[in-house]
């Protein structure tokens, strides 16, 4: 719990500080006087005024008690009287291009931060599972495409443009993009025993996926990398302990069906339910070089509208891992590409939510972000950097949405001013701001509801 709180607060502090620094730095460059730079709202916990600042600046830096946001307060005639000798330094008196640059600088800073974070991960390297596939889910797209399990995917791509697959996570990301965008994914499978590599097509365009959730991957049929069908940690009081299974047991068959990998074993356990009741099956287990037959009766758990089997043990040995690391130049380029891909996918997902093609369940709020912050931090430094990069992209893209209370809304005002030569009237500004606040509150309410449902439902 403490790790989750610390990881969440650090993530918010970094992302908000970078966003506001983008506004601040460009404002200073444009000659605008910045009165306050605040990370957080409410009562000031810390405040200071550096002695050495840019000429003409007397900015107060503040850390507020409520961390969900921040702001940069600039000299502005619309917020109070401005001395005549300082009028040229007020935000509202700046040329249109300067005002637009200052507003756009915050989201752009978040996107640049994502590039830096992804680049750092590429340089440091991260341990990820090899893209060797477990047996696909029965009657899934992967099985229909000809995958049988054990294949190693070497290249993949869309519309015939194939590029190397570095890990299972890389392949999973491409499947996510293809399913949500409705594009078929071409896979190149490494040849074995002197046979040449072959290609097959995963028909993701048939899915009409609306949610990037576990059910989407079940329909695709590729759930996990290849692992040994081994029993790991056995929980006290569970079905595995009651049956006599032990840590390190390798399952060779269940009810006469040969078991060849951990994913197949997990699927067999899930399916060991008849009419909502558990089905006892004979397991052939290898333990210390000896073959044993053990009767296993799973526990029944509800998963959505379905009832599935569980045995109360970790199933499947750790997969084969590979270190994914890039060189200096390639690492930067891949950081840019990944930021672009995540940004484009985020924009498309938001657009599909608006027109109803994607469920609003994909909206996440602070509880889910905090949960993932803690989980990523527990997995290691590079995983936490990947989490920060993903949230930084989301924050940048969200702030560019044309909602009046966001940076994108102000950019829409400036677009209108550039096209018509007139600024938006105060009356219209007030109406749009109210509408934007209402819409933002609805989005926040939906996201919070999704958080509670996802974490506690």
C-alpha positions in Angstrom: 0.0 0.0 0.0 2.8 2.4 0.9 4.6 1.7 -2.3 1.4 2.4 -4.3 0.9 5.7 -2.6 4.5 6.8 -3.1 4.6 5.7 -6.7 1.3 7.5 -7.4 2.4 10.8 -5.8 5.8 10.7 -7.6 4.1 10.0 -10.9 1.6 12.9 -10.5 4.3 15.3 -9.3 6.6 14.5 -12.2 3.9 14.6 -14.9 2.2 17.8 -13.6 5.6 19.6 -13.0 6.7 18.8 -16.6 3.4 19.9 -18.0 3.4 23.2 -16.2 7.1 23.8 -16.9 6.2 23.6 -20.6 3.8 26.5 -20.1 6.2 28.4 -17.9 9.3 28.1 -20.1 7.6 29.2 -23.3 5.8 32.1 -21.4 9.2 33.3 -20.2 10.7 32.9 -23.7 7.8 35.0 -25.1 8.4 37.8 -22.6 5.3 37.1 -20.4 5.6 37.7 -16.7 4.9 34.6 -14.7 3.7 35.3 -11.2 3.3 31.8 -9.8 4.2 28.2 -10.8 2.2 25.7 -8.7 2.3 22.0 -8.6 -0.9 21.0 -6.8 -3.9 23.1 -5.5 -5.1 24.3 -2.1 -2.9 25.2 0.9 0.7 25.8 0.0 2.9 23.2 1.7 6.1 24.7 0.4 6.8 28.0 -1.4 10.0 29.7 -2.5 11.3 32.5 -4.8 14.7 31.8 -6.4 17.0 34.8 -6.2 18.3 34.2 -9.7 15.5 34.3 -12.3 15.1 35.4 -15.9 15.2 39.2 -16.3 12.0 40.8 -15.2 10.6 37.6 -13.6 9.7 37.3 -9.9 8.0 33.9 -10.0 6.8 32.3 -6.8 7.1 28.5 -6.9 4.6 26.5 -4.9 3.8 22.9 -4.0 0.1 22.6 -3.0 -1.6 20.2 -0.7 -4.0 18.7 -3.3 -1.8 17.0 -5.9 -4.3 16.4 -8.7 -3.3 19.3 -11.0 -1.3 22.5 -11.2 -1.2 25.9 -12.9 1.0 28.7 -14.1 -0.4 32.1 -13.2 0.7 34.8 -15.7 0.2 38.6 -15.6 -3.1 39.2 -17.4 -5.4 42.2 -17.7 -8.5 39.9 -17.5 -7.6 38.8 -14.0 -6.7 42.2 -12.5 -5.2 45.6 -13.1 -1.8 45.8 -14.8 0.6 48.7 -14.5 1.0 50.6 -17.8 4.7 50.0 -17.8 4.2 46.2 -17.6 1.3 45.9 -20.0 3.6 44.6 -22.8 4.4 41.7 -20.5 0.8 40.6 -19.9 -0.4 37.4 -21.5 -3.5 38.9 -23.1 -1.5 41.5 -25.0 0.8 39.0 -26.7 0.5 38.1 -30.4 -1.8 35.2 -31.3 1.2 33.0 -32.2 2.8 33.6 -28.8 -0.4 32.8 -26.8 -1.0 29.6 -28.9 2.6 28.5 -28.3 2.4 29.1 -24.5 -0.9 27.1 -24.3 0.4 24.2 -26.5 3.7 24.0 -24.7 2.2 22.0 -21.7 0.8 19.0 -23.6 3.9 19.1 -25.9 6.1 18.9 -22.8 4.3 15.7 -21.7 4.7 14.1 -25.1 8.4 15.0 -25.1 8.7 13.5 -21.6 7.2 10.3 -23.0 9.9 10.2 -25.8 12.6 10.7 -23.1 11.2 7.9 -20.9 10.7 5.4 -23.7 14.3 6.3 -24.9 15.7 5.7 -21.4 13.9 2.3 -21.3 15.3 1.4 -24.7 18.8 2.3 -23.6 18.6 0.6 -20.2 16.9 -2.6 -21.5 14.0 -4.5 -20.1 13.4 -8.2 -19.5 10.4 -9.5 -21.5 9.1 -13.0 -22.5 10.3 -14.4 -25.8 7.6 -14.3 -28.5 7.1 -18.0 -28.4 3.4 -18.8 -28.2 1.4 -21.1 -25.9 -1.4 -23.2 -27.4 -4.1 -20.9 -28.6 -7.6 -20.8 -27.1 -10.0 -23.3 -28.7 -12.1 -21.9 -31.6 -10.2 -18.6 -31.5 -8.9 -16.4 -34.3 -5.3 -17.7 -33.6 -6.4 -21.3 -33.9 -8.4 -20.6 -37.1 -5.3 -18.9 -38.5 -3.2 -22.1 -38.1 -1.4 -21.5 -34.8 -1.0 -24.6 -32.7 1.3 -23.5 -29.9 5.1 -23.5 -29.7 5.6 -21.2 -32.6 8.1 -18.3 -32.3 7.0 -15.1 -34.0 10.0 -13.4 -35.6 8.3 -10.6 -37.6 4.8 -9.0 -37.7 3.1 -6.1 -39.3 0.1 -4.6 -41.1 -0.5 -4.4 -44.9 2.5 -6.5 -45.7 5.0 -4.1 -43.9 6.7 -6.6 -41.5 9.2 -5.6 -38.8 11.1 -7.7 -36.2 9.1 -8.8 -33.1 11.4 -8.3 -30.1 9.3 -9.9 -27.4 5.9 -11.3 -26.5 5.0 -7.8 -25.1 5.9 -6.3 -28.5 3.6 -8.8 -30.2 0.8 -8.1 -27.7 1.0 -4.4 -28.4 0.7 -5.0 -32.2 -2.3 -7.3 -31.6 -4.0 -4.6 -29.4 -3.5 -2.0 -32.2 -4.8 -4.3 -34.9 -7.9 -5.4 -32.9 -8.9 -1.8 -31.9 -8.2 -0.4 -35.4 -9.8 -3.3 -37.2 -6.6 -4.3 -39.2 -5.4 -7.8 -39.9 -2.0 -8.7 -38.5 0.5 -10.7 -40.6 2.8 -13.0 -38.6 6.0 -14.6 -39.7 6.7 -17.9 -37.8 10.3 -19.1 -37.5 11.0 -22.4 -39.3 12.1 -25.4 -37.3 14.1 -28.5 -38.2 15.5 -26.8 -41.3 12.1 -25.8 -42.6 11.7 -22.2 -44.0 9.8 -19.5 -42.2 6.1 -19.2 -43.0 3.6 -16.4 -42.8 0.0 -16.4 -41.7 -2.7 -13.8 -41.1 -4.4 -13.1 -37.8 -7.8 -11.8 -39.0 -8.3 -9.1 -36.3 -10.6 -7.1 -38.5 -13.4 -9.6 -37.8 -13.4 -8.8 -34.1 -15.0 -5.3 -33.9 -13.3 -5.0 -30.5 -14.5 -2.2 -28.2 -12.5 -2.9 -25.1 -8.8 -3.6 -24.6 -9.5 -6.2 -21.9 -8.8 -9.9 -21.2 -11.8 -10.9 -23.2 -10.4 -9.3 -26.3 -7.3 -11.4 -26.0 -9.4 -14.5 -25.4 -11.1 -13.9 -28.7 -7.8 -13.5 -30.4 -6.6 -16.7 -28.7 -3.1 -15.5 -27.8 -3.0 -15.1 -24.0 0.5 -15.9 -22.9 4.0 -17.0 -23.9 4.9 -20.6 -23.9 5.7 -22.0 -20.4 6.2 -25.4 -18.9 2.9 -26.9 -17.4 4.3 -26.7 -13.9 2.6 -26.1 -10.6 4.1 -23.1 -8.8 3.3 -21.7 -5.3 0.3 -23.7 -3.8 -2.0 -21.6 -1.6 -3.1 -22.9 1.8 -6.6 -24.3 1.9 -7.0 -24.3 -1.9 -8.1 -27.1 -4.2 -4.5 -27.8 -5.2 -3.4 -28.4 -1.6 -6.4 -30.5 -0.9 -5.7 -32.8 -3.9 -2.0 -33.2 -2.9 -0.4 -31.1 -5.6 3.0 -29.7 -4.8 5.2 -26.9 -5.9 7.3 -28.2 -8.9 4.8 -30.8 -10.1 4.8 -31.0 -13.9 1.4 -31.9 -15.3 1.6 -34.3 -18.3 -2.1 -35.1 -18.9 -5.6 -34.3 -17.6 -8.3 -36.9 -18.2 -6.4 -38.6 -21.0 -5.6 -35.3 -22.8 -1.9 -34.5 -23.1 -0.8 -31.2 -21.6 2.1 -29.5 -23.3 2.3 -26.0 -21.9 1.2 -23.8 -19.0 -1.5 -21.9 -21.0 -3.2 -25.2 -22.0 -3.1 -26.3 -18.4 -4.8 -23.0 -17.3 -7.5 -23.4 -19.9 -8.1 -27.0 -18.9 -8.5 -25.9 -15.3 -10.9 -23.1 -16.3 -13.0 -25.5 -18.3 -13.3 -28.2 -15.5 -16.8 -27.0 -14.6 -20.1 -28.7 -15.7 -23.3 -26.9 -15.2 -21.8 -24.6 -12.6 -20.4 -27.6 -10.6 -16.7 -28.7 -10.4 -15.6 -31.8 -12.3 -13.1 -34.1 -10.7 -10.4 -35.3 -13.1 -7.4 -37.6 -13.0 -4.2 -35.7 -13.5 -1.0 -37.4 -14.6 1.8 -35.6 -12.7 5.6 -35.9 -12.9 7.3 -35.4 -9.5 11.0 -36.0 -8.9 11.2 -38.4 -11.8 8.2 -40.4 -10.8 4.8 -40.4 -12.5 1.7 -40.0 -10.3 -2.0 -40.0 -10.8 -3.9 -37.4 -8.7 -7.6 -36.7 -8.6 -8.1 -32.9 -8.6 -11.5 -31.2 -7.9 -11.3 -27.4 -8.7 -13.1 -24.6 -7.0 -15.7 -22.7 -8.9 -15.4 -19.0 -9.3 -17.5 -16.4 -11.2 -15.9 -14.5 -14.0 -18.4 -12.1 -15.3 -21.4 -14.1 -16.4 -19.3 -17.4 -16.6 -18.3 -19.9 -14.0 -14.7 -21.2 -14.2 -12.5 -23.5 -12.4 -9.6 -22.5 -10.0 -7.2 -24.6 -8.0 -5.5 -22.1 -5.8 -2.0 -22.3 -7.2 0.3 -20.5 -9.6 0.0 -22.4 -12.9 2.9 -22.4 -15.4 6.6 -22.0 -15.0 8.2 -18.6 -15.8 8.6 -18.1 -19.6 11.9 -17.8 -21.4 13.0 -14.2 -21.2 15.0 -11.9 -23.4 16.6 -8.5 -22.8 15.3 -5.9 -25.1 17.8 -3.1 -25.5 18.5 -0.5 -28.3 21.5 1.4 -29.3 21.9 5.2 -28.9 20.3 6.4 -32.1 17.8 3.5 -32.6 16.7 3.9 -29.0 15.7 7.5 -29.5 14.0 6.7 -32.8 12.0 3.9 -31.2 11.1 6.2 -28.4 9.6 8.7 -30.9 7.8 5.9 -32.8 6.3 4.4 -29.6 5.1 7.8 -28.4 3.5 8.5 -31.8 1.9 5.0 -31.8 0.4 5.4 -28.3 -0.7 9.0 -29.0 -2.4 7.9 -32.3 -4.1 4.9 -30.6 -5.3 7.2 -27.7 -6.8 9.7 -30.1 -8.6 6.9 -32.1 -9.9 5.4 -28.9 -11.3 8.7 -27.7 -12.9 9.3 -31.1 -14.5 5.9 -31.0 -15.8 6.5 -27.5 -17.5 9.7 -28.7 -19.3 8.0 -31.6 -20.1 4.9 -29.5 -17.8 2.4 -31.2 -15.7 1.8 -28.1 -17.1 1.3 -24.6 -16.7 4.1 -21.9 -15.3 1.3 -19.7 -11.9 2.1 -21.2 -11.9 5.4 -19.3 -9.7 5.2 -16.2 -9.4 7.5 -13.2 -7.0 8.1 -10.3 -7.7 4.8 -8.5 -6.7 2.7 -11.5 -3.7 4.9 -12.2 -2.6 4.6 -8.5 -3.1 0.8 -8.7 -1.0 0.5 -11.9 1.6 2.9 -10.4 2.1 0.6 -7.5 2.2 -2.6 -9.6 4.7 -1.2 -12.1 6.9 0.1 -9.3 6.9 -3.3 -7.7 8.1 -4.9 -11.0 11.2 -2.7 -11.3 12.5 0.7 -12.4 12.1 0.2 -16.1 8.5 -1.0 -15.8 7.8 2.2 -13.7 9.3 4.3 -16.5 7.1 2.6 -19.1 4.1 3.4 -16.9 5.1 7.0 -16.6 5.6 7.3 -20.3 2.1 5.9 -21.0 0.4 8.2 -18.5 2.4 11.2 -19.9 1.2 10.5 -23.4 -2.4 10.2 -22.1 -2.1 13.5 -20.2 -0.7 15.3 -23.3 -3.3 13.9 -25.6 -6.2 14.6 -23.2 -5.1 18.2 -22.7 -5.1 18.7 -26.5 -8.8 17.7 -26.7 -11.0 20.6 -27.8 -12.8 21.0 -24.5 -13.0 24.7 -23.3 -11.5 24.1 -19.9 -8.4 22.2 -21.4 -5.5 23.5 -23.4 -7.1 22.2 -26.5 -10.1 24.3 -25.9 -8.0 27.5 -25.7 -6.3 26.5 -28.9 -9.7 26.3 -30.5 -10.4 29.8 -29.4 -7.2 31.0 -31.0 -8.0 29.1 -34.2 -11.3 31.0 -34.3 -9.5 34.3 -33.7 -7.0 33.5 -36.4 -9.7 32.7 -39.0 -12.1 35.6 -38.1 -9.7 38.2 -36.8 -11.9 38.5 -33.7 -11.5 36.9 -30.3 -14.3 34.8 -28.7 -16.7 37.1 -26.8 -16.9 37.1 -23.0 -20.5 35.8 -23.1 -19.6 32.9 -25.4 -16.5 32.2 -23.4 -18.5 31.9 -20.2 -21.0 29.5 -21.8 -18.3 27.3 -23.3 -16.4 27.2 -20.1 -19.5 26.1 -18.2 -20.3 23.4 -20.8 -16.7 22.2 -20.7 -16.7 21.9 -16.9 -19.9 19.9 -17.0 -18.6 17.6 -19.7 -15.3 17.1 -17.8 -17.2 16.3 -14.6 -19.2 13.7 -16.4 -16.0 12.1 -17.8 -14.4 12.2 -14.3 -17.5 10.5 -12.8 -17.5 7.8 -15.4 -13.8 7.2 -14.9 -14.2 7.0 -11.1 -17.1 4.6 -11.5 -15.0 2.4 -13.8 -12.2 2.5 -11.2 -14.5 1.3 -8.4 -16.0 -1.4 -10.6 -12.7 -2.6 -11.9 -10.9 -2.7 -8.5 -13.7 -3.6 -6.1 -16.5 -5.1 -8.3 
